[in-house]
Amino acid sequence: MIDSTLVSHMDRMEHIRNILSMRGRRILSLWFPRLGAERLLRRMRGMPPALFAMVGEEANRKVLTSLSPGAEGSGLYLGQPLPDALAMCPDLVTRLRNPHAEAAFLAALRRWAGRFSPWVGEEAPDGLVIDLTGAAHLFGGEEDVLKAVAADCTDLGLTVEAGIADTVGAAWGLARYSGKPGAHHRNGDAVDQEARATRSRAAKRHWTRGGAAPVLTAPPAPVARIAPPGHTRQALTPLPLAALRIDEETVNGLARLGLRHVGDILGMPRAPLARRFGRDLVLRLDQALGVAQEPISPARPPLHFAVRLTFPDPIGLPEDIMAGIDRLLPPLCVRLTERGHGARRVRLQLYRADHTMQAVEFGLARATTDPGQLRPLLNLKMAEIDPGFGIDMLRLEAHVTEPYHPRQWSGPIEGGERVREGDALDTLVSRLGARVGMEALTRLAPADSHIPEKTAKVLPVAWSEPATDWPRPRNPRPLVLFRPEPVTAPEDPMIPARFRWRRRDLVTASAAGPERIAPEWWLDEPEWRSGTRDYWRVEVTTGERLWLYYAHGGAMSGGWFCQGVFC
């Protein structure tokens, strides 16, 4: 048996090794506090508006999500309702927030940050984290790295704040909260706190007597916040608790106990903190101090499969366009094969001589790397192409792909090639989908339910496999199934000798049953509120075989109904 003392000693040694392995790491955190607003301000021609803000949806109301320096200097703040902001600043210019465009812009900044280190990760929605270990000396030191960041962001028209420390958590906190004591963690409990509107009016009253109010603008360069190696604890001590990346509810709960800075909880026992505020607080504290490892996960560049062909003179004939496509398909399929992917959706872009572009696309039932399967589908799209004054360039892109592995088939040979069962169906589905759309092609698949109308479900053909084995019901089911139709018959569970259905008087010749089916008790089916049903297979004297049932009644009145017809 292993001694517990030896186990604890081994655990301590492993913990020490982890800490030693993290020594020497230097992390750069970049924060773009006005990313959303400045993304659009960079694109505005002429003089951009001084009061500009981005608006988003939050709790079914429109609030400010990003502000320009002038708007922030006028007393507006993030999360402020739009009507309140317009009441304070009637000249405020707003635009709706586009999270996808902001994410794409942050991805572009990530590629820019690759000049400082190959290990760059994103901290959505407005930050980057860079592992500077062993790379800062290439720029002359960490301070010169920050100067290069400031120069680049000034040229890009972006506001950036940076922090460098031994851990990701410490760099994140330094970039956002160093030099701002209490600016971001006020919760309304302190007596000295004052509303933003009050402070704004007080500033205006003060400057009205002494002259024109100054224009508040953001500093052109980031505020340098560098924690020397091994001084993480000292750098974190004066920061507010929000610098630990914990939620606002935890920050407010700690503030009610008089704990407002990171240094207030550094020496406290961890167990009471975890019991009172959850394990996330302790984890974030350990990550900031370097006790718990927090690796940087760089974003993998997306796979891109596209080829293009430029013509010396514009073309317009369908034969010429197909000749260009024949030159583009082989290299595109080679790239797909080399990366182990197959095209699932393909887009053809045609750039015209009048600086316009037309795009046509189609989907496939199965991923493929075979040019012979893509060419007929592109040929079907030729009727939709309008060459206009001529086409200068063709661009073929497989914008939706799937992992694809070549297969070796065995079976009969037709026309010198192996034939696999289902290939013809896949080709047919691809061609039909190119004409009417993949979403319009559906198939039935078995469903796990004993209710007759729920024994099958509808699935798209392109994203499902055909059912190989349909479960057999205990009793035959009708060929035609429709919504229950009322039958005029005596209120008796036994099969009636005569009944009236669809304005016809019918006589029972034979009957088999009953088969009792109850509704699923965990679901509320509106059609089954009439209670349990007893199904009968009834043959009438005219030769028709009907599927009748008697509903015993529940939330709705029962009686006799017809739901199907046998062949």
C-alpha positions in Angstrom: 0.0 0.0 0.0 1.3 3.5 -0.9 1.7 5.8 2.0 -0.6 8.9 1.9 2.4 11.1 2.9 4.3 9.9 -0.2 1.2 10.6 -2.3 0.8 14.2 -1.0 4.6 14.7 -1.5 4.3 13.6 -5.1 1.3 15.9 -5.6 3.4 18.8 -4.3 6.3 18.0 -6.5 4.0 17.8 -9.5 2.5 21.2 -8.5 6.0 22.7 -8.3 6.9 21.3 -11.7 3.8 22.9 -13.2 4.7 26.3 -11.7 8.3 26.0 -12.9 7.2 25.2 -16.4 5.1 28.3 -16.4 8.0 30.5 -15.4 9.4 32.7 -18.1 6.1 33.1 -19.9 5.2 36.6 -20.9 1.6 37.3 -22.1 0.4 40.4 -23.9 -3.3 41.2 -23.7 -4.8 43.7 -26.1 -8.2 45.3 -25.5 -10.0 47.3 -28.1 -12.7 49.1 -26.0 -14.3 50.9 -29.0 -14.0 48.1 -31.5 -17.6 48.1 -32.7 -17.8 51.9 -33.2 -14.4 52.4 -34.6 -14.9 49.6 -37.1 -17.5 51.8 -38.8 -15.8 55.1 -38.1 -12.8 53.9 -40.1 -15.1 53.4 -43.2 -16.9 56.7 -43.0 -15.8 59.2 -45.6 -15.2 62.9 -44.8 -15.5 64.1 -41.3 -16.9 61.3 -39.0 -19.5 62.3 -36.4 -18.1 63.2 -33.0 -21.0 61.6 -31.2 -21.4 58.0 -32.5 -22.6 54.8 -30.9 -23.5 51.2 -31.8 -26.9 49.9 -30.7 -27.8 46.3 -29.8 -30.6 44.3 -28.3 -30.5 43.4 -24.6 -33.5 42.2 -22.6 -35.9 43.3 -25.3 -34.6 46.9 -25.4 -32.1 48.8 -27.4 -28.9 49.7 -25.5 -25.5 51.3 -26.4 -22.9 48.6 -27.1 -19.9 50.7 -28.3 -19.1 54.4 -28.1 -16.9 56.8 -29.9 -14.5 59.0 -27.7 -16.7 62.0 -28.1 -19.9 60.1 -27.0 -18.1 58.7 -24.0 -16.9 62.1 -23.0 -20.4 63.4 -23.2 -21.5 61.2 -20.3 -22.9 58.2 -22.3 -22.0 54.7 -21.1 -22.2 51.2 -22.3 -25.5 49.5 -21.6 -27.4 52.8 -21.5 -30.9 52.6 -23.0 -31.1 54.3 -26.3 -33.9 56.7 -25.4 -31.9 58.0 -22.4 -28.9 58.4 -24.6 -30.8 60.4 -27.2 -32.3 62.6 -24.4 -28.8 63.5 -23.2 -27.3 63.8 -26.7 -29.9 64.6 -29.4 -27.1 64.8 -32.0 -26.0 61.2 -31.4 -25.5 59.2 -34.6 -26.3 55.5 -34.1 -25.9 52.3 -36.1 -27.2 48.8 -35.4 -24.6 46.4 -34.1 -23.4 43.6 -36.4 -21.8 40.9 -34.2 -20.7 38.8 -37.2 -19.0 41.8 -38.8 -17.3 42.6 -35.5 -16.1 39.0 -35.2 -14.7 39.1 -38.7 -12.9 42.4 -37.9 -11.4 40.8 -34.7 -10.2 37.9 -36.8 -8.5 40.3 -39.2 -6.8 42.0 -36.1 -5.7 38.5 -35.0 -3.9 38.0 -38.3 -2.3 41.5 -37.8 -1.1 40.5 -34.3 0.7 37.5 -35.8 3.6 39.9 -36.6 4.4 39.9 -32.8 4.1 36.2 -32.2 2.7 33.1 -33.9 0.7 32.2 -30.8 -2.3 34.5 -30.9 -5.8 33.8 -29.5 -9.0 35.7 -29.5 -10.8 36.9 -26.4 -14.3 37.6 -27.8 -15.8 40.1 -28.4 -13.1 42.8 -28.3 -9.7 41.4 -27.2 -6.6 39.4 -28.2 -4.1 37.5 -26.2 -0.6 37.0 -27.4 2.2 34.7 -26.0 5.3 36.9 -26.2 7.6 34.4 -24.7 10.9 34.6 -26.5 9.7 37.1 -29.0 9.8 40.5 -27.3 13.6 40.9 -27.9 13.0 40.9 -31.6 11.3 44.3 -31.2 13.8 45.7 -28.7 11.9 44.7 -25.5 8.4 44.7 -24.2 8.1 48.5 -24.1 9.1 48.6 -27.8 6.4 46.0 -28.5 3.8 48.3 -27.0 5.1 51.2 -29.0 4.8 49.2 -32.2 1.2 48.2 -31.2 0.4 51.8 -30.5 1.8 53.0 -33.8 -0.1 50.3 -35.8 -3.4 50.9 -34.0 -3.0 54.7 -34.6 -2.6 54.1 -38.3 -5.7 51.8 -38.2 -7.7 54.4 -36.3 -8.3 52.1 -33.3 -8.1 52.7 -29.6 -6.2 49.9 -27.8 -5.0 49.3 -24.2 -2.4 46.7 -23.4 -1.1 44.7 -20.5 1.9 42.4 -20.2 2.3 39.9 -17.3 3.3 36.3 -16.6 -0.2 35.0 -16.8 -3.2 35.4 -19.1 -5.4 36.5 -16.2 -3.0 39.1 -15.0 -2.4 40.6 -18.4 -6.1 40.7 -19.0 -6.7 42.6 -15.8 -3.8 45.0 -16.3 -5.1 45.9 -19.8 -8.6 46.7 -18.7 -8.3 48.0 -15.1 -4.8 49.2 -14.3 -4.8 52.9 -13.6 -8.6 53.0 -13.2 -9.3 52.4 -9.5 -13.0 51.8 -9.0 -13.9 52.9 -12.5 -15.4 49.6 -13.6 -16.6 47.9 -10.5 -19.0 50.4 -8.9 -22.2 48.7 -7.8 -24.2 51.5 -6.3 -23.6 50.5 -2.6 -20.8 53.1 -2.0 -21.9 56.4 -0.6 -19.4 58.4 -2.7 -20.8 57.1 -6.0 -22.7 59.5 -8.1 -24.9 59.0 -11.2 -23.2 59.6 -14.6 -25.8 62.2 -15.6 -25.1 64.1 -12.4 -21.4 64.1 -13.0 -21.9 65.2 -16.6 -24.1 68.2 -15.5 -21.7 69.1 -12.8 -18.9 69.3 -15.2 -20.9 71.4 -17.6 -21.9 73.8 -14.8 -18.3 74.2 -13.7 -17.0 75.0 -17.2 -19.9 77.3 -18.1 -18.6 80.0 -15.7 -14.9 79.6 -16.8 -15.4 79.3 -20.5 -16.2 76.6 -23.1 -16.2 73.0 -22.0 -13.2 71.0 -23.1 -13.6 68.3 -25.7 -12.8 64.9 -24.1 -11.0 62.6 -26.5 -9.3 59.3 -26.0 -5.5 59.2 -25.8 -3.9 58.2 -29.1 -1.5 55.7 -27.5 -2.4 52.8 -25.2 -1.7 53.0 -21.5 1.4 50.8 -21.0 0.8 48.3 -18.1 3.8 46.0 -17.7 4.1 43.7 -14.7 7.8 42.7 -14.3 8.6 39.0 -14.3 7.8 37.5 -11.0 5.7 40.5 -9.8 2.3 39.2 -10.7 0.9 39.4 -7.1 2.1 42.9 -6.6 0.6 44.0 -10.0 -2.8 42.4 -9.1 -3.1 43.7 -5.6 -4.4 47.3 -6.4 -6.7 46.1 -9.2 -10.5 45.9 -8.7 -12.0 42.5 -8.3 -13.6 42.7 -11.7 -10.0 42.3 -13.1 -10.2 38.6 -12.1 -12.8 38.0 -14.9 -15.6 37.1 -12.5 -19.3 37.9 -13.0 -20.8 41.1 -11.8 -23.0 39.3 -9.2 -19.9 37.9 -7.4 -18.2 41.4 -7.6 -21.2 43.0 -5.9 -21.4 40.2 -3.3 -17.8 40.7 -2.3 -18.2 44.5 -2.3 -21.0 44.2 0.3 -18.5 42.6 2.6 -16.0 45.4 2.1 -13.8 43.4 -0.4 -13.2 45.6 -3.4 -9.7 44.9 -4.6 -7.8 41.8 -5.5 -5.4 42.3 -2.6 -8.3 42.1 -0.2 -8.8 38.4 -1.0 -5.3 37.2 -1.7 -4.6 36.2 1.8 -8.0 34.8 2.6 -8.6 31.0 2.9 -9.9 29.5 -0.3 -12.4 27.1 1.2 -14.7 29.8 2.6 -14.5 31.8 -0.6 -15.5 28.8 -2.7 -18.4 27.9 -0.4 -19.7 31.5 -0.4 -19.1 32.6 -4.0 -18.5 29.4 -5.9 -15.4 27.7 -7.3 -15.1 30.0 -10.3 -13.8 32.8 -8.1 -11.0 30.6 -6.7 -10.2 29.3 -10.2 -9.9 32.7 -11.7 -7.7 33.8 -8.8 -5.4 30.8 -9.2 -5.2 31.4 -13.0 -4.3 35.0 -12.5 -1.5 34.1 -10.0 -0.2 31.3 -12.2 -1.1 28.5 -9.8 -3.6 27.0 -12.3 -2.5 26.6 -15.8 -4.4 28.5 -18.6 -3.0 27.8 -22.0 -3.5 30.1 -25.0 -5.5 28.4 -27.8 -4.6 30.1 -31.1 -7.4 30.2 -33.6 -6.9 27.9 -36.5 -7.1 29.6 -39.9 -10.2 28.3 -41.7 -9.8 26.0 -44.6 -10.2 27.9 -47.9 -10.8 26.1 -51.2 -11.1 28.5 -54.1 -9.6 28.9 -57.6 -10.0 31.7 -60.1 -9.3 32.3 -63.8 -8.8 35.8 -65.3 -9.5 36.3 -69.0 -7.5 38.8 -71.3 -10.8 39.7 -73.0 -14.3 39.4 -71.7 -16.3 36.3 -72.6 -20.0 35.7 -72.8 -20.8 32.5 -74.6 -21.9 29.5 -72.6 -19.3 27.3 -74.3 -16.5 29.7 -73.2 -17.8 29.8 -69.7 -17.9 26.0 -69.5 -14.4 25.9 -71.0 -13.2 28.1 -68.1 -15.0 25.9 -65.6 -13.3 22.8 -67.0 -10.0 24.5 -66.3 -10.9 25.4 -62.7 -12.5 22.1 -61.6 -9.3 19.9 -61.6 -7.1 22.2 -59.4 -10.0 22.8 -57.0 -10.6 19.0 -56.6 -6.9 18.4 -56.2 -6.8 20.9 -53.3 -9.8 19.2 -51.7 -8.2 15.8 -52.0 -4.9 17.0 -50.5 -6.7 18.3 -47.4 -9.0 15.3 -47.0 -12.2 17.3 -47.6 -15.0 17.0 -50.1 -17.2 19.7 -51.5 -20.7 19.9 -50.1 -21.7 23.3 -51.5 -20.1 25.0 -54.4 -20.3 28.7 -55.5 -19.5 30.1 -58.9 -18.8 33.8 -59.0 -18.7 35.6 -62.4 -17.2 39.1 -62.4 -18.5 41.2 -65.3 -16.7 44.0 -67.3 -19.1 46.6 -65.8 -17.7 45.9 -62.3 -20.7 43.8 -61.2 -20.7 40.2 -60.0 -23.2 37.4 -60.3 -23.0 34.3 -58.0 -24.7 30.9 -58.5 -24.3 28.0 -56.1 -25.6 24.5 -55.5 -25.4 21.7 -53.0 -24.6 18.0 -53.3 -26.2 15.0 -51.7 -22.8 13.7 -50.6 -19.4 15.3 -50.4 -17.3 14.7 -53.4 -13.9 15.5 -54.9 -14.8 14.2 -58.4 -14.9 16.9 -61.2 -17.2 14.6 -63.1 -19.9 15.0 -60.5 -19.5 18.8 -60.2 -19.5 19.6 -63.9 -23.0 18.4 -64.8 -24.4 20.5 -61.8 -22.6 23.6 -63.0 -23.9 23.0 -66.5 -27.5 23.0 -65.1 -26.8 26.5 -63.8 -25.8 28.0 -67.1 -29.3 29.1 -67.8 -29.2 31.4 -64.8 -26.0 33.2 -65.9 -26.3 36.6 -67.4 -22.9 37.6 -68.9 -24.0 41.2 -69.4 -21.2 43.1 -71.3 -18.8 40.2 -70.8 -17.1 38.3 -68.0 -13.6 39.2 -66.9 -13.0 36.6 -64.2 -14.4 33.3 -62.9 -14.0 32.2 -59.3 -15.0 28.7 -58.2 -15.2 28.1 -54.4 -16.2 25.1 -52.3 -17.4 27.2 -49.3 -19.0 24.3 -47.4 -16.9 21.1 -47.1 -16.8 17.9 -45.1 -14.1 15.4 -44.2 -13.9 13.0 -47.1 -12.0 9.7 -47.3 -11.5 7.8 -50.5 -13.2 4.4 -50.6 -12.5 1.3 -52.5 -15.6 -0.5 -53.7 -16.1 -4.1 -54.7 -18.9 -5.3 -56.8 -20.2 -5.5 -60.4 -18.4 -3.6 -63.2 -20.5 -1.5 -65.5 -18.8 0.4 -68.3 -15.4 -0.4 -66.9 -16.0 1.2 -63.5 -17.1 -0.1 -60.2 -20.7 0.7 -59.3 -21.9 1.2 -55.8 -25.5 1.0 -54.8 -26.8 4.4 -54.0 -24.5 6.4 -56.3 -27.2 6.8 -58.9 -29.6 8.1 -56.2 -27.0 10.6 -54.9 -26.4 11.9 -58.4 -30.2 12.3 -59.0 -30.6 14.1 -55.7 -27.7 16.5 -56.5 -29.2 17.3 -59.9 -32.7 17.8 -58.5 -31.3 19.9 -55.7 -29.5 22.1 -58.2 -32.8 22.9 -59.8 -35.3 23.1 -56.9 -33.0 23.4 -53.8 -31.8 20.8 -51.4 -34.3 21.8 -48.8 -37.2 20.8 -51.1 -36.1 17.2 -51.2 -37.2 15.1 -48.2 -37.6 11.5 -47.2 -39.5 9.6 -44.5 -37.7 7.8 -41.7 -39.1 5.7 -38.9 -39.9 7.4 -35.6 -40.1 5.8 -32.2 -43.8 6.3 -31.4 -46.9 4.1 -31.2 -49.2 6.9 -32.3 -50.1 6.2 -36.0 -49.5 9.7 -37.3 -46.2 9.9 -35.6 -44.6 6.7 -36.7 -42.7 8.5 -39.4 -40.7 11.7 -39.6 -39.7 13.9 -42.5 -35.9 14.4 -43.0 -34.0 16.3 -45.7 -32.5 13.8 -48.3 -29.1 15.5 -48.5 -28.4 15.3 -44.8 -29.9 11.8 -43.9 -29.4 8.2 -44.8 -32.3 6.0 -46.1 -33.9 3.8 -43.6 -32.8 0.2 -43.9 -35.3 -1.4 -41.5 -38.8 -0.2 -40.8 -40.3 -1.6 -37.6 -43.4 -3.6 -38.2 -46.5 -2.7 -36.2 -48.4 -5.4 -34.4 -51.4 -4.9 -36.5 -51.7 -3.8 -40.2 -51.8 -0.1 -40.9 -53.9 1.6 -43.7 -52.3 2.6 -47.0 -53.9 6.0 -46.8 -53.9 7.9 -43.5 -55.7 11.2 -43.0 -57.0 13.3 -40.2 -59.8 11.7 -38.2 -63.3 12.3 -39.8 -66.5 12.0 -37.7 -68.6 8.9 -38.2 -72.3 8.9 -37.4 -72.9 5.7 -35.3 -74.4 4.8 -31.9 -72.3 5.8 -28.8 -71.3 2.2 -28.2 -67.7 0.8 -28.0 -68.8 -2.2 -30.0 -68.5 -2.0 -33.8 -71.8 -0.7 -35.3 -73.7 -2.7 -37.8 -74.6 0.4 -39.8 -72.9 3.8 -39.8 -72.7 6.9 -41.9 -69.5 8.4 -43.3 -68.9 11.0 -46.0 -72.6 11.3 -46.6 -72.9 7.6 -47.3 -74.8 4.9 -45.4 -72.5 1.9 -45.0 -73.2 -1.6 -43.7 -70.5 -3.6 -41.8 -69.6 -6.9 -43.5 -66.7 -7.9 -41.2 -64.5 -6.4 -38.5 -61.3 -7.2 -36.7 -60.2 -5.6 -33.5 -60.1 -3.8 -31.3 -56.5 -2.4 -31.0 -56.3 0.0 -28.1 -53.9 2.9 -28.4 -53.4 5.5 -25.7 -51.9 9.0 -26.1 -48.4 9.6 -24.8 -48.9 10.9 -21.3 -45.8 13.1 -21.3 -47.0 15.1 -24.3 -50.1 17.2 -24.9 -51.4 16.2 -28.3 -54.4 18.3 -29.4 -55.7 15.6 -31.7 -55.7 13.1 -28.8 -57.6 15.0 -26.2 -60.6 12.8 -26.9 -58.9 10.1 -24.8 -58.0 6.4 -25.4 -58.9 5.0 -28.8 -60.0 1.5 -29.9 -59.1 0.9 -33.5 -61.1 -1.5 -35.8 -60.4 -2.8 -39.3 -63.8 -2.7 -40.9 -64.9 -4.1 -44.3 -68.2 -2.8 -45.6 -70.6 -4.5 -48.1 -69.4 -2.2 -50.9 -65.9 -3.7 -50.6 -64.1 -0.8 -48.9 -61.8 -1.5 -45.9 -61.8 1.3 -43.4 -59.8 2.1 -40.3 -62.3 3.2 -37.6 -61.8 3.9 -34.0 -63.9 4.7 -31.0 -62.7 7.5 -28.7 -63.6 7.0 -25.0 -63.6 10.7 -24.3 -61.4 12.9 -22.2 -60.9 16.7 -22.4 -63.0 16.4 -25.5 -66.1 14.3 -26.3 -65.5 10.9 -27.8 -67.4 8.8 -30.4 -66.7 7.1 -33.7 -64.1 8.4 -36.3 -62.5 7.2 -39.5 -58.7 7.8 -39.9 -57.6 5.6 -42.9 -58.4 3.4 -45.8 -56.7 0.0 -46.6 -55.8 -0.9 -50.1 
